[in-house]
Amino acid sequence: MGNDSFIAKEMAPQQRILFPPEKIRMDWQQRQRAGAGLHNLGNTCFVNSVLQCLTYTAPLANYLLSREHSQSLSCQQDFCMMCIMEAHVNEVLHSSDSAIQPSAVINVLTRIGEDFQLGRQEDAHEFLRYTVDAMQTACLSGSSELGMSSQATTIIHQTFGGFLRSRVTCLSCKAVSDSYEAFLDVPLDIKAASSVTAALEDFVRPEQLDGENCFKCSKCDKMVAASKGFTVHCAPKVLTVCLKKFEDCTGRKISKVVEYPEYLDLQPYMSQTAGEVLLYSLYAVLVHRGDSCRAGHYLCYTKQLPS
């Protein structure tokens, strides 16, 4: 389920909880040394860097290391991204080799995303989106008839997912219209921002709708000028932020330095800004080296594991 998977006017109640939230462990449950590196199998740096970031995401790794998914015997799928990631994470973190080949993932590259081609340079963020979506789909096997609120209770969506609120306010009568959108990552425009916090401030800053973009107000019963703004309505346990570092038309790299704090407080960007701080600790960064989206190299940095 991607960022634009669904938009609902109201947050519907859950019909069923697919994974008990109390079973999610945010801290590492086993002492781990740094796992194996990943061999580049021919322009597969976009795959390797994403896999390493996911491998060192504690709540996901805890679940995959437990092998609960495969041991449940409920997976009857021909292609299951959860089974593939379970095998991969266990191999990386238990291997005595300095590096391994991520063959299990590479072999199903076109099943993760049909447009991916082995040997071709691809976009790491796109691969991340498709991989997390594929894991979410695997968790929903046999449960696709459930409503979106229930689908958001998988281990994947409870780890990476949240909800945005879009609020449109009529500038004539001040009537408010809210809609809600599930997300698994937050894309941030950095053209005018020098830090992630500044980009988040731009993200939640309301824009004015007028002229051809007027809003049909149900209370005024006509097209009116309005303001529209996003806020984070339900925060994810793990926040994934994508800095849009490539120009839309040219594909050129935005090479400016963007500051990111070790601890990010998301509370100022929530629908309800009053309350305690909502801190996220930076544990992994995926970066691109190169001048454009058509060439370069992806690599990642992850925080040292507890030992």
N, C-alpha and C positions, 0 to 999 in steps of 0.2 A: 504494500500500500504506500504509494508515493505521496509527495507533498500535495498534489492536485487530485488525490484519489476520490475525495468526496467533500461536498459542502452541504451542511445541514442548517436549517433555520433555528433548530433547537437541539440541545444536547439530550438525546433520547436516553431513557434508563436502560441499564444492561439487562439482557435476557439471561445471560450465562457468563460465568467467569472461566476462561479457558486455562489460565495459569494463576495459582494463588499468589497474590502480590507479596504476602509475607514470606514466601520462599525465595524471593530475589535477594541475593547477598551482594551488597555493594563493595565490600572489602574482600580481598583474596582469602579464600578458605583453606588454601594449601600454601605452604612455603614453596616458592618457585625460584629457580635460578633463571637467568636469561635463556630463552629457548634458541633453537636453531635459526640461522638466517635462511634466506630463500635464494636459490639460483635464478638468474635471469635466463629464461628459455627463449630469448629472441624478442626484444621489445615488450617484455612482460612486466616492466617496472610498475606500470599502472596497476597491475594485479597484485604484485608482491607488496607494494606499499600499503594498499588497502587491507590486504590480509593481515599484515603485521599490526596495523591499528586495531583491527577487530580482535585479533588474538590477545592483545593486551588490554582489552576492555573487560574489567574485572567481573561484572555481573554476567556478561555473556560467557566468558571463559569458565566461570564457576559452574554454570549450567552445563556447558559442553564437556568439561572435564568429568562431571558426574556420570556422563553417558546415560542420563535419564531418558533422553529422546529415543535412542536406539533400543534401550532395554525395555521401553514401554510396549514394544511389539505392535504399536498402533500404526507404524509407518508402513504403508503398502504401496508407496509411490514409486514409479519407474525412475523419476528424477526428484531427489529430495535434497535441497540445499542445506538443510539442518544436518542431515547425515554426513554430507560432504564436509561441512565446517566442523562437525564433531570429530571426524577422523583427522582433519587437518590440524586443528588446535591441539589434540592429544599427541599427534606426531611431533609437532614443533616443540611443545613444552616438555616432552619426555625423551626426545632424541638425544643421543650422545654425540651426534655429528655436529660439526660447526655450521653446516648448511645442508638443506634438503631441496629436492625438486618438488614444487607444488603441483605435481602432475594431476592429482585428482581434480583440482579446480580447473586447470588449463584444459583438460580433456572435455569439460562440459561448458567451455566458454560460450559457445553459440547457444546453449540452452539457458544460460544465465541471461544473455541478451543476444538476440538473433543477428544483430548488426555487428557484433564484435568479430574481428578476424585476427587469428594468430599471426604474429609477425608484423602487424600494422600498429602504428602509434595510436593509442586510444586515450580517452579522458578518464582520469582516476575518479573524479566525482561521479561521473556517469556510471562507472563500474560499481562504485559504492552503492549508489541508488538501486541499481539492478540486483546487486547481491543481497542487500537488506530486504528488498521487495521479495526476492526469491525465498529468503528465510521466512518472511511473514506468510507467504503463500503456503509454504510447507507446514507451518504451524496451524494453518486454517484448513488443512485437509479434512474433509468431512464436515466442516462447519461453515461452509460458504453461505448457507441459508440464514445465518445469524445477522442481526443488524450491525451497523458500523460501530456502535458503542461496545458491543460484545466482541467484535473483531479486534478492538483495541486492547483486549485483555490478554493477548498472547504474550509470551516471554519477550518476543522481539519488540512489539509496540510498547509494552510497559517499560522496556529498557531505553529505547531510542525515541519513542513517540510522544507527542503532545498534541495540544489543540491551540490553534490561533482563533482569536475572535476578530471578525471584521465588523466595525460599527460605522453605520452611515447616519449622520445627524442632519435633518432638514434645517436649513438656515432660516426658514420662514417661521415654522411652528415649533421647532426644536424637537420634533418627534424623532425617536431613535429606532433604527432597525439593525438587529444583530444577526450574524450568521457565523457558523463555526466550521473550521477546516482542520482536518488531521494533518500532521506533518511529522516527518522523520528526520529532517534537517532544516536549518534556517539559512537561506542564501542572503548574503549581505553585499550591497553595492559599496565599493570602497573608492569610487572615483573622487568623491569630495570628502572622504573621511581618512584620518591618519591613525585611527585606532578602532578596535572592535567596538568599544563602548560608544564612540561617535557614530559608527555605522548602525548600531542598534538604535540609537536615538533617532537617526534618519528613518530607520525602518518603522518605528512606531509613530513618527510625526504625521499627523493627519494631512491629507491633500484635499484641495477644493475641487468639487465637481460642478462645472458650469458649462455654458455654451453647448457644444455637441455632447458633452458628458454629463448633462443634467440627470438628476435622479427623480424617478416617479414616486412621489410621496403619497402613501395611501391615505393619510389624514387630510392633506391639502387637495388630493385627487387631481394632481397636475404635475408637470415636470418643473422641478425647482432646483436651485443651487443647493449644494449640500457639502458636508465635509466627510471624508472617509479615512479611517485609520485602523491599523492592526495593533493588537496587543497579544501577548502570550497568555492564553486563558488557563491552560493546564500545562505545567512545565514537565519536561521529560526527566527521567533519572540521569540519563547521559545526554548531554547537549552536543549536537554536531552542528558546527557552523561552517558554511562554505563561503569563502571570500571570493567574489567574482573578479578574478584577476585578468580576464581576457576581454578585450573589446568585442562587442556583439558583432559588428560588421566586418572588421578587419582581422580579428583573431589575434591582434597584437597583445603583448603582455603589458599589464599595468605593473611596473617594476618598483613602485614606491614601497617604502617600509611602512608596515601596519603594525602598530603595537597591540599586544594582547597580554592582559595581566595574568599572573599565575592563578589568581582567584578572581572569578567574575561573578558579580552579584546581579542576578537576573530580576530581582524584585522590582526595580524601577520600570521594567518593561512589561510587567504583568497587568492583567485587567484590573486587579485589585492591588494597587501599589502600596497600600498600608500593610504593615506586617513585618515579620523578622526578615533578615537578610536571607537570600537564596543563593548560596555560594556554590560555584562549580570550580573544581580544581583541574587545571590543565594537566593531562597525562599523555597526550599524543598529538603530534603535528605532522601533517602530510604536506610536503612542499614540492614545487615544480621549479626546475632549473632550465632556463631556456628563454628565448626571445618571443616565442609565439606558441599558440596551442597546437601547431603542426610539427613542432620539433622540440626536443629537450629530454629531460630525465626526471622521473618522480622518485622521491625517497621519503622516508619518514623517520621521526624521532619519537621514542616512547620513554616514559619515566621508568626508572629502575624499579624492579619488582622487590617486594619485601622478602628478606631472607632470614 
